[in-house]
Amino acid sequence: MQSMPSAARGRPSCFHHLPGPLAAAIAILFWAGAVSASITTYTIHDLGTLGGSGSATGGFAGGLNGAGQVVGQSLITNDDATHAFRTASNSAISPAGDLGTLGGANSIATGINAAGKVAGYADLLGDAAQHAFRTSANSSIVPANDLGTLGGTSSNANAINASGQVVGWAHIANDLAQHAFRTTDTGAINVAADLGTLGGTSSIANGINAGGQVVGYSNIPGDLINRAFRTAANSAINTLTDDLATLGGTNSYAFGINDAGRVVGNSFTAGDVAIHAFRTAANAAINPATDDLQTLGGAYSFAYGINSAGQAVGTSQLAAGGQHAFFIDTTGAMQDLNDLIPEGSGWVLIQADAINDSGQIAGFGTIGGETHAFLLSVPEPGSMGLIGIAAIGLLRRRG
């Protein structure tokens, strides 16, 4: 049996003047509260598949909205293609959630907003190229959802914000490079959507907040180094202000941003000896002294999602090898999500991609020998409630 926390052990002494049964019942309530506050156990929901042998969340920071709708990719029947999916709120993948494609074989959904609009990318007819898409609210992919490119062959959408702005990357003319883009709420990719670079050849946008700030990474002059960037609201990449620097090493990469301008991603540490997840302060560059989220014991970690409170999720190597999904609160150390689900569940949670403001987490792991997308939810405080009911019953019987 777990030992009683010291704070709880001290509480019964203040009830010495009460009748024995009443004091005991109140002491039980205080003890239950102390224990439940120190332990978080998520309820895990297997999201299943579209009939094939596996599924995964598709977006780093945007694969989950506040209503508990999850998007991603799943193998379809016979495992002969991968289709984008959108679930209903707090529900498993169903045939009705198959979003289809832009005429080709495959599609992936990477982001969803509160209205149920989904961003992602899909093969075109003939499968020679893929284009970014944005669906209508809770609708499947149709040809009109094709967002086009910056003049080249292909494009990918990686996130969508509350108003419907989409970000990602697109080939420029002659496929000489790929540039980050940000669309308008309803528009396609065009010259005005090109965010440019940090002085190098290519850039990629991975996240966008409600204010239109975009994060991603870009080559700097010489194209040998990549740096995380954060733009100003609805602005292009500014080489003077938007480079977020690193955790002391050479390269850095940004994947998620919240509405306060806090950014998560990963960076090489000093000497390029490791790659660690980071979380910045609001609209600040990476600070090695405060922003290094460390790891679960291994050499690398990657942060992908952040919510309004600043809680973050991602994946990390373990000391023994392999990788597990992690959660990190606004304070404290990184926690292995596998330690926060019921024992004996059969799951190994590999990566967490998104966290919403209710604390729900979407990602993927293995169950029964297959890779499946999952949704974690924080249950109601049932253990405290049950003990409390028992204590109240004792009071009533003794009254």
FIDREN-29204 format. One line per 10 residues: number of its first residue (from 0); their letters; for each residue x negated, y, z of N, C-alpha, C. Coordinates in steps of 0.1 Angstrom, whole numbers. Atoms other than C-alpha are relative to their C-alpha. Layout:
BEGIN
NUM) a) X/Y/Z/X/Y/Z/X/Y/Z | ...
This chain:
BEGIN
0) mqsmpsaarg) -8/-12/0/0/0/0/-9/12/0 | 8/-12/1/-13/35/-9/0/7/14 | 0/-7/-13/-25/54/22/7/13/-2 | -7/-12/0/-5/84/31/-9/12/-1 | 8/-11/2/-20/117/19/-1/8/14 | 2/-7/-13/-35/138/48/11/10/3 | -10/-10/-2/-10/166/42/13/-6/5 | -13/7/-4/19/141/46/-2/-5/14 | 2/5/-14/3/125/77/2/10/11 | -1/-11/-10/3/159/94/14/5/3
10) rpscfhhlpg) -13/-6/-1/39/167/88/9/-6/11 | -9/4/-10/58/144/112/-2/6/14 | 2/-6/-14/42/161/143/9/12/2 | -8/-11/-2/64/191/137/15/-4/2 | -14/4/-2/96/170/141/1/-7/14 | 0/7/-13/88/158/177/12/3/8 | -12/-4/-8/118/177/191/13/-5/-5 | -12/5/6/143/161/168/3/-14/4 | -3/14/-3/162/128/174/-8/-9/-9 | 8/9/7/142/98/163/4/-3/-14
20) plaaaiailf) -4/3/13/162/87/133/-1/12/-10 | 0/-12/8/165/123/120/-14/3/-4 | 14/-3/2/128/129/124/-6/-10/-10 | 6/11/9/120/96/106/5/3/-14 | -5/-2/14/143/104/77/-7/12/-7 | 6/-12/6/129/139/72/-15/-3/-3 | 14/4/2/93/125/75/-1/-8/-13 | 0/8/12/102/100/47/1/9/-12 | -1/-10/11/113/129/25/-12/7/-3 | 13/-7/2/81/148/30/-10/-9/-6
30) wagavsasit) 10/9/5/60/118/24/2/-4/-15 | -3/3/14/78/109/-8/-4/11/-9 | 4/-11/8/73/144/-21/-15/1/-2 | 15/-1/2/36/143/-14/-5/-10/-9 | 5/11/9/31/110/-31/4/3/-14 | -4/-2/14/52/118/-62/-7/12/-6 | 7/-11/5/34/151/-66/-14/-3/-5 | 13/3/3/1/134/-68/-1/-11/-12 | 0/10/11/11/108/-95/9/4/-11 | -8/-3/12/23/114/-130/0/-13/-8
40) tytihdlgtl) -1/12/9/36/84/-150/10/4/-11 | -9/-3/11/50/90/-184/8/-12/-4 | -8/10/7/78/71/-200/-5/-1/-15 | 5/2/14/65/57/-234/11/-5/-9 | -10/4/10/87/54/-264/-7/-4/-13 | 6/5/13/76/32/-293/9/5/-11 | -8/-6/10/87/51/-324/2/-10/-12 | -2/10/10/84/19/-346/-5/5/-14 | 5/-2/13/80/21/-384/12/2/-10 | -10/-1/11/99/26/-417/1/-14/-7
50) ggsgsatggf) -2/13/6/99/-12/-422/-14/-7/-2 | 13/6/2/61/-17/-426/-6/-4/13 | 8/5/-11/34/-28/-402/-6/10/9 | 6/-10/-8/24/5/-388/5/14/-3 | -4/-14/1/30/42/-382/-10/9/8 | 8/-9/-8/12/73/-368/5/14/-1 | -3/-14/1/18/109/-360/-9/6/-11 | 7/-5/12/7/130/-390/-7/13/2 | 5/-14/-1/-2/164/-376/-8/1/13 | 8/-2/-12/-28/176/-352/7/7/11
60) agglngagqv) -6/-9/-11/-10/204/-334/15/1/-2 | -14/-3/3/25/204/-350/8/-12/-3 | -8/12/3/38/168/-352/11/-2/9 | -11/2/-10/63/174/-324/6/14/2 | -7/-13/-4/89/202/-317/5/-1/14 | -5/-1/-14/105/213/-285/12/-9/3 | -12/9/-2/136/190/-291/-4/-14/0 | 4/14/0/115/159/-292/0/-7/-13 | 1/6/13/115/154/-329/-15/-2/-4 | 14/4/4/83/137/-342/-1/-2/-15
70) vgqslitndd) 2/2/14/69/137/-377/-14/-7/-1 | 13/7/2/41/116/-392/1/-8/-13 | 1/8/11/35/88/-416/3/-15/4 | -2/14/-3/46/52/-417/0/-9/-13 | -1/10/11/41/21/-439/15/-4/-2 | -13/4/3/73/12/-457/0/-15/-2 | -1/15/1/86/-24/-463/-10/-5/-10 | 11/7/8/59/-47/-477/-13/8/0 | 13/-8/-2/32/-21/-467/-5/5/-14 | 5/-4/13/30/-10/-503/-1/15/-2
80) athafrtasn) 1/-15/1/32/28/-496/2/6/14 | -1/-7/-12/31/53/-468/9/12/-2 | -9/-12/2/60/78/-464/0/8/12 | -2/-10/-11/65/109/-443/13/-4/7 | -13/2/-7/91/105/-415/2/12/9 | -4/-9/-10/110/128/-392/10/-8/9 | -10/7/-9/128/113/-361/10/10/4 | -10/-8/-7/159/125/-345/-6/3/14 | 5/-4/-13/154/141/-310/-1/-12/9 | 2/11/-10/138/116/-286/4/-14/-5
90) saispagdlg) -5/13/6/145/87/-310/-11/-6/-8 | 10/7/8/126/61/-329/2/3/-15 | -1/-2/14/119/62/-366/11/-9/-6 | -11/7/6/149/52/-387/0/1/-15 | 0/-1/14/156/46/-424/4/14/-4 | -5/-14/3/174/80/-424/-11/10/1 | 11/-9/-2/141/96/-413/-10/-1/-11 | 10/0/11/122/86/-445/2/12/-8 | -1/-13/8/114/119/-462/-2/-1/-15 | 2/2/14/105/104/-495/-13/6/-4
100) tlggansiat) 12/-5/6/78/119/-518/3/11/-10 | -2/-10/12/72/145/-546/-1/-8/-13 | 0/8/12/75/117/-571/-10/-11/-1 | 10/11/0/45/96/-563/2/-10/10 | -2/12/-9/39/67/-540/0/4/15 | 3/-3/-14/28/84/-507/3/14/4 | -2/-14/-6/36/113/-484/-4/-1/15 | 4/-2/-14/25/125/-449/7/13/5 | -5/-12/-7/43/149/-426/-9/4/11 | 10/-5/-9/20/170/-405/5/10/11
110) ginaagkvag) -5/-10/-9/42/196/-388/15/2/0 | -14/-2/0/77/204/-377/3/12/9 | -3/-11/-9/93/235/-363/14/-2/7 | -12/2/-8/123/240/-340/13/-2/-9 | -11/1/9/147/242/-370/0/-14/-7 | 1/13/7/136/208/-382/-6/0/-14 | 7/-1/12/117/221/-412/-14/-7/1 | 13/8/-1/87/198/-420/-9/4/-11 | 11/-2/9/54/205/-436/-9/-12/-1 | 9/11/2/30/180/-451/-5/0/-14
120) yadllgdaaq) 5/1/14/17/167/-484/4/-13/-6 | -5/12/7/28/141/-510/-6/-1/-14 | 5/2/14/16/125/-542/11/5/-10 | -9/-3/11/30/138/-574/2/-12/-9 | -2/11/10/43/116/-602/-13/-4/-6 | 13/5/6/14/94/-614/-11/-1/11 | 9/1/-12/-4/98/-580/-14/5/-3 | 13/-6/3/-33/118/-596/-3/12/8 | 2/-11/-8/-28/147/-573/11/0/11 | -10/-2/-11/-10/157/-540/2/15/2
130) hafrtsanss) -3/-14/-2/7/189/-532/6/2/14 | -7/-4/-13/18/206/-499/15/2/-3 | -15/-2/1/55/207/-492/5/6/13 | -7/-4/-12/79/223/-468/15/-3/-3 | -14/4/2/114/208/-464/9/10/5 | -11/-8/-6/147/225/-456/2/-7/14 | -2/5/-14/159/220/-420/7/-14/-1 | -5/14/-1/164/182/-413/4/-6/-13 | -2/5/13/163/174/-450/-12/-8/-5 | 11/7/6/142/151/-472/-7/9/-10
140) ivpandlgtl) 8/-7/10/116/161/-497/7/1/-13 | -5/-2/14/129/175/-530/-10/7/-8 | 10/-6/8/110/188/-560/-2/15/3 | 1/-14/-3/118/224/-550/-9/3/12 | 8/-1/-12/98/218/-518/-15/1/-3 | 14/0/5/65/216/-538/-6/15/2 | 6/-14/-2/43/246/-526/-11/4/-9 | 10/-4/10/18/244/-554/-14/0/5 | 14/-1/-4/-19/253/-552/-5/14/-2 | 6/-13/3/-43/282/-555/-6/0/-14
150) ggtssnanai) 5/1/14/-49/273/-592/-7/-13/-3 | 7/13/2/-65/239/-587/10/-11/0 | -8/13/2/-53/203/-586/9/-3/12 | -7/5/-12/-43/196/-550/1/10/11 | -2/-8/-13/-31/211/-517/5/-9/11 | -5/7/-12/-24/199/-482/6/10/9 | -6/-8/-11/-1/215/-456/-3/-7/13 | 4/6/-13/-13/210/-420/8/4/12 | -8/-5/-11/11/230/-398/11/10/-5 | -11/-9/3/43/251/-398/4/7/13
160) nasgqvvgwa) -4/-7/-12/54/278/-374/15/2/1 | -15/-1/-3/88/288/-360/7/7/-12 | -7/-7/10/96/311/-389/0/-8/-14 | 1/8/13/86/286/-416/-13/2/-8 | 13/-2/7/51/299/-425/-8/-13/1 | 8/12/1/29/270/-436/-14/3/-3 | 14/-1/2/-8/266/-435/-7/-13/-4 | 7/12/4/-33/242/-449/-12/4/-9 | 10/-3/10/-58/241/-478/5/-3/-14 | -3/2/14/-56/243/-516/-12/2/-9
170) hiandlaqha) 11/-2/10/-80/239/-545/2/13/-7 | -1/-12/9/-88/271/-563/-2/-4/-14 | 1/3/14/-91/273/-601/-13/-8/-3 | 10/9/4/-112/246/-616/-5/-9/11 | 3/8/-12/-113/229/-582/-15/2/4 | 14/-3/-5/-146/247/-574/-1/0/15 | 0/0/-14/-136/249/-538/14/-1/6 | -13/0/-6/-108/246/-513/1/11/10 | -1/-11/-9/-95/276/-494/12/-2/9 | -11/0/-10/-73/279/-463/11/10/-6
180) frttdtgain) -11/-9/5/-38/294/-471/10/1/11 | -12/-2/-8/-8/308/-452/11/5/-9 | -11/-5/8/25/311/-470/9/10/8 | -11/-7/-7/54/334/-462/10/-10/5 | -10/9/-6/84/320/-444/6/-9/-10 | -7/8/10/100/308/-476/-8/-2/-13 | 7/0/13/74/313/-503/-10/-12/-2 | 9/10/4/50/290/-521/-15/5/2 | 15/-4/0/11/291/-522/-2/9/-12 | 4/-9/11/-1/321/-542/-12/7/3
190) vaadlgtlgg) 13/-7/-2/-30/345/-545/0/7/13 | -1/-7/-13/-17/365/-515/-1/-9/12 | 1/10/-11/-17/333/-494/-14/-4/3 | 14/5/-1/-55/327/-499/-6/8/12 | 6/-7/-12/-72/334/-465/-15/2/-2 | 14/-2/1/-107/333/-479/-8/-9/9 | 9/8/-8/-137/320/-459/-8/9/10 | 9/-8/-9/-163/330/-433/-13/3/-7 | 12/-3/8/-187/337/-462/-5/-11/-8 | 4/12/8/-192/302/-475/10/-3/-11
200) tssiangina) -8/4/11/-175/283/-502/14/-5/3 | -13/6/-3/-146/265/-485/5/2/14 | -6/-1/-13/-122/267/-456/13/-8/0 | -12/8/-2/-93/247/-441/8/6/12 | -8/-4/-11/-64/259/-420/7/-11/6 | -6/12/-7/-51/235/-393/12/4/9 | -10/-4/-9/-28/255/-371/5/14/-1 | -6/-14/1/-5/286/-369/9/2/12 | -10/-2/-11/14/302/-341/11/9/-5 | -12/-8/4/46/322/-341/-3/14/-5
210) ggqvvgysni) 4/-14/4/27/355/-346/-7/0/-14 | 7/1/13/10/342/-378/-15/0/1 | 14/3/-2/-24/337/-363/-3/-14/-5 | 4/13/6/-42/309/-381/-13/-5/5 | 13/5/-3/-70/286/-370/-4/-12/-9 | 6/11/8/-92/261/-388/-15/1/0 | 15/-1/0/-128/260/-399/-4/3/-15 | 5/-5/12/-149/274/-427/-15/-1/-1 | 15/-1/2/-184/272/-442/-4/15/3 | 6/-13/-1/-206/302/-433/-10/1/-12
220) pgdlinrafr) 9/-1/11/-231/315/-459/-11/-11/0 | 10/11/1/-253/287/-472/7/-13/-1 | -8/12/1/-225/261/-468/-5/-12/8 | 6/11/-7/-246/240/-444/7/-1/14 | -6/-1/-14/-226/250/-412/14/3/-1 | -14/-3/-1/-189/249/-404/3/7/14 | -4/-7/-13/-174/273/-378/15/1/1 | -14/-2/-3/-140/274/-362/3/15/-2 | -5/-14/1/-120/306/-369/14/1/5 | -13/-5/-4/-90/324/-356/3/13/-7
230) taansaintl) -3/-13/7/-74/351/-378/9/9/9 | -10/-8/-5/-55/381/-367/14/-3/-6 | -14/3/5/-17/380/-372/2/3/-14 | -4/-2/14/-8/375/-408/-11/7/-8 | 11/-6/6/-43/385/-419/-9/-11/-6 | 10/9/6/-71/369/-440/-11/-2/10 | 11/2/-9/-102/355/-424/-10/12/-1 | 9/-11/-1/-125/383/-413/-13/-5/5 | 13/5/-4/-162/374/-413/-6/6/12 | 6/-8/-11/-170/400/-387/7/-4/14
240) tddlatlggt) -7/2/-13/-144/390/-360/6/-13/2 | -8/12/-2/-129/356/-366/-8/-13/2 | 8/12/-3/-159/332/-362/0/-2/15 | -1/3/-14/-153/315/-328/-12/-5/7 | 13/5/-5/-189/304/-324/1/-15/4 | 1/15/-3/-197/270/-307/-2/-2/15 | 3/4/-14/-203/252/-274/-15/-1/2 | 14/0/-1/-240/258/-280/-7/-7/-11 | 5/7/11/-245/236/-310/2/7/-14 | -1/-6/14/-243/241/-348/14/2/-5
250) nsyafginda) -13/-1/7/-208/234/-359/12/0/10 | -12/0/-8/-173/239/-345/12/-1/-9 | -12/2/8/-137/231/-357/12/3/9 | -13/-3/-8/-103/245/-346/11/-7/-6 | -12/8/5/-71/225/-348/13/5/5 | -13/-5/-6/-44/241/-326/-1/13/6 | -1/-13/-7/-33/275/-313/13/2/6 | -13/-3/-6/-6/286/-290/3/15/-2 | -4/-14/3/13/319/-291/-8/10/8 | 9/-10/-7/-11/335/-266/-13/1/-7
260) grvvgnsfta) 12/-1/7/-39/329/-290/-11/-9/6 | 9/10/-5/-56/301/-271/-2/-11/-10 | 4/9/11/-74/277/-294/-6/-13/5 | 6/13/-4/-83/240/-291/-7/-5/-13 | 7/7/10/-107/220/-312/-12/-8/5 | 12/7/-5/-142/205/-310/-12/7/-5 | 13/-7/4/-178/217/-312/-12/-9/4 | 13/6/-4/-213/204/-311/-5/8/12 | 6/-6/-12/-230/210/-277/-14/4/-3 | 14/-4/2/-265/224/-273/-8/-11/-4
270) gdvaihafrt) 9/10/5/-290/205/-293/7/-10/-9 | -8/9/9/-262/189/-313/0/-15/5 | 1/14/-6/-264/159/-289/13/-6/2 | -14/6/-3/-226/155/-284/10/10/-7 | -11/-8/5/-193/168/-297/11/0/10 | -10/-1/-10/-169/180/-271/12/9/-4 | -12/-8/1/-133/193/-271/-2/13/7 | 0/-13/-6/-129/230/-263/14/5/1 | -13/-8/-1/-100/253/-252/-5/14/4 | 4/-13/-2/-106/290/-255/10/8/9
280) aanaainpat) -9/-10/-6/-92/319/-235/8/7/-11 | -9/-7/10/-65/340/-252/-8/10/-8 | 6/-9/9/-79/356/-283/-15/3/3 | 14/0/-3/-115/349/-272/-8/-10/-8 | 9/10/6/-144/331/-287/-3/-11/9 | 4/11/-8/-157/298/-275/-11/4/10 | 9/-3/-11/-174/302/-241/-6/-14/5 | 6/13/-5/-198/272/-233/2/-2/15 | 0/1/-15/-196/280/-196/14/-4/5 | -13/1/-5/-158/278/-193/9/-9/-9
290) ddlqtlggay) -9/6/9/-143/261/-224/-3/-14/-4 | 3/14/3/-160/227/-226/9/-9/8 | -9/9/-7/-134/201/-218/-6/-13/3 | 7/12/-3/-160/174/-215/6/-12/-8 | -5/12/7/-151/137/-224/5/-9/11 | -4/11/-9/-137/105/-209/-12/-9/3 | 12/8/-4/-173/93/-204/-9/-3/-12 | 8/2/12/-185/90/-240/-6/12/-6 | 7/-11/6/-203/112/-264/8/11/-7 | -8/-10/8/-174/129/-282/14/1/6
300) sfayginsag) -15/-2/-2/-139/143/-277/5/10/-10 | -6/-9/10/-115/162/-300/13/4/6 | -13/-5/-4/-86/184/-289/8/5/-12 | -8/-3/12/-58/187/-313/13/8/3 | -12/-7/-3/-27/201/-296/0/8/13 | -1/-9/-12/-19/229/-271/14/6/1 | -14/-6/-2/14/241/-256/-1/14/6 | 0/-14/-5/24/275/-243/-7/2/13 | 7/-1/-13/11/268/-208/-15/-2/-1 | 14/2/2/-23/259/-222/-4/-15/2
310) qavgtsqlaa) 3/14/-1/-21/221/-216/-4/-5/-13 | 5/5/12/-40/202/-242/-1/-15/-1 | 1/14/3/-42/168/-258/-10/-3/-11 | 9/3/11/-65/149/-281/-5/-15/2 | 5/13/-1/-88/119/-281/-15/1/4 | 13/-1/-5/-121/110/-265/-6/-14/0 | 8/12/-2/-148/83/-266/-1/-4/15 | 2/5/-13/-150/61/-235/-15/-3/3 | 14/3/-3/-183/54/-217/-3/-14/-5 | 2/14/5/-179/17/-228/2/-1/-15
320) ggqhaffidt) -3/0/14/-171/27/-264/14/0/-2 | -15/-1/3/-138/29/-282/5/14/4 | -6/-13/-3/-115/59/-278/14/-1/5 | -13/-1/-6/-85/68/-258/6/14/-1 | -7/-13/0/-59/96/-260/-2/6/14 | 1/-7/-13/-63/123/-233/10/11/1 | -8/-12/-4/-43/150/-215/-9/8/9 | 6/-8/-10/-58/179/-197/9/12/3 | -9/-10/-5/-38/203/-176/-8/14/-1 | 6/-13/1/-45/240/-173/-12/2/9
330) tgamqdlndl) 12/1/-8/-70/232/-145/-2/-15/2 | 4/14/-2/-88/200/-136/-6/-7/-12 | 8/8/9/-105/173/-155/9/-7/-11 | -7/8/10/-95/154/-187/4/-13/6 | -5/13/-4/-73/124/-180/3/-9/-11 | -3/10/10/-70/92/-199/15/-3/1 | -14/2/1/-34/89/-210/4/-15/3 | -3/14/-3/-36/51/-206/1/-2/15 | -1/1/-14/-39/57/-169/13/6/5 | -12/-8/-4/-7/77/-169/13/-6/-6
340) ipegsgwvli) -12/7/5/17/51/-184/1/-13/9 | -2/12/-8/32/20/-167/-10/-11/-3 | 9/12/2/8/-9/-161/8/-11/-7 | -6/12/7/14/-39/-183/9/4/-12 | -9/-5/11/31/-18/-211/-4/-7/-13 | 5/5/12/9/-35/-237/-6/10/-10 | 5/-10/9/-1/-2/-252/-14/3/3 | 13/-7/-1/-35/12/-259/2/13/-8 | -3/-14/7/-30/50/-266/-14/5/-5 | 12/-3/6/-57/60/-290/-2/15/-2
350) qadaindsgq) 2/-14/3/-50/96/-300/14/7/3 | -11/-9/-2/-26/124/-289/-2/12/-8 | 2/-11/10/-19/150/-315/8/13/4 | -8/-12/-2/7/173/-301/7/-1/14 | -7/-1/-13/23/185/-268/9/12/0 | -9/-11/1/54/206/-265/2/6/14 | -1/-8/-12/65/230/-238/7/-8/12 | -6/8/-11/84/203/-219/-10/-11/5 | 11/9/-4/52/183/-216/1/-14/-7 | 0/12/9/62/156/-242/-12/0/-8
360) iagfgtigge) 13/2/7/32/142/-260/3/-10/-12 | -1/9/11/31/126/-295/-13/-4/-5 | 12/5/4/4/104/-308/1/-14/-6 | -1/14/5/-5/69/-319/-9/-9/8 | 8/10/-7/-19/37/-304/4/-13/-5 | -3/13/4/-17/0/-306/9/-7/9 | -10/8/-7/11/-23/-295/2/-13/-8 | -3/13/6/15/-60/-303/-9/-2/-13 | 9/2/11/-15/-58/-327/2/9/-12 | -3/-10/11/0/-29/-348/-3/14/5
370) thafllsvpe) 2/-14/-4/-7/8/-348/14/6/-2 | -13/-6/0/25/27/-339/-1/14/5 | -2/-13/-6/34/63/-333/8/-1/14 | -7/1/-13/45/70/-297/5/14/4 | -4/-12/-7/63/97/-277/0/-2/15 | 0/1/-14/56/102/-241/8/11/6 | -9/-10/-7/81/120/-218/-3/-1/15 | 1/0/-14/78/130/-182/14/-3/6 | -13/3/-5/107/112/-164/4/9/12 | -5/-7/-12/129/127/-137/-7/-6/12
380) pgsmgligia) 7/5/-11/114/123/-103/8/-10/8 | -9/10/-5/132/91/-97/-4/-6/13 | 4/7/-13/110/76/-69/3/9/12 | -4/-9/-11/115/107/-47/15/0/2 | -15/0/-1/152/107/-55/5/-12/7 | -4/12/-6/156/71/-45/-3/-1/15 | 4/0/-14/137/75/-13/9/10/8 | -8/-10/-6/156/107/-6/14/-5/3 | -14/6/-2/190/89/-11/0/-9/12 | 0/9/-11/179/62/13/-1/7/13
390) aigllrrrg) 1/-7/-12/169/87/39/13/7/4 | -13/-6/-2/202/106/35/10/-10/5 | -8/11/-5/220/73/39/-2/-3/15 | 4/2/-14/201/67/71/6/10/10 | -6/-11/-9/212/101/85/15/-2/1 | -14/1/-1/248/94/76/4/-12/9 | -4/11/-9/248/60/93/-2/3/14 | 3/-3/-14/232/74/124/8/12/5 | -6/-12/-4/253/106/125/13/-3/8
